[in-house]
Amino acid sequence: MSERQPEKPLPEVTPLNKPFWDAAARHEFVVQRCRRCGRFIWYPRGSCPYCGSRDLEWTRPRETGTVYASTIARVVVGNSPAWEKEMPYAVAIVDMDDGFRIYGRVLGIRPEDVRPGLRVRIDFEDLASGVAVPVFRPLGRAPDP
């Protein structure tokens, strides 16, 4: 008997990003930080893109940031009909308070109210048993346009 497939696509876990996905499954947000220059690094890499050091650690940054840019998804791309029932939804690029950018869906607010300047915090959405992805939730009301 085959195992039931999840409705939404699951992230590809590799040896390089496994600490991130393991933490996400526990609803913890971790990113790499360079021990030499102290900068936070997103997305997971084998060396620091700023100073070249391979001396990296996984650490918990602040979980807040500000929307830099956003868009509204209105059309399902790919072969996952599970997204269709959630349309439309907002996706944002977020300037995290510790100096790196990350993107994800913004939940808990109307998609048309997600705009630059909106303060958000990391939260998690469970996709399957032991699999969660980071999403954002607003910290307050949307800034005036």
Secondary structure as UniProt FT lines:
FT   TURN            15..17
FT   HELIX           18..25
FT   TURN            26..27
FT   STRAND          31..34
FT   TURN            35..37
FT   STRAND          40..41
FT   TURN            49..51
FT   STRAND          56..59
FT   STRAND          64..73
FT   HELIX           81..86
FT   STRAND          89..96
FT   TURN            97..98
FT   STRAND          101..106
FT   HELIX           111..113
FT   TURN            116..117
FT   STRAND          119..128
FT   TURN            129..130
FT   STRAND          131..138
//
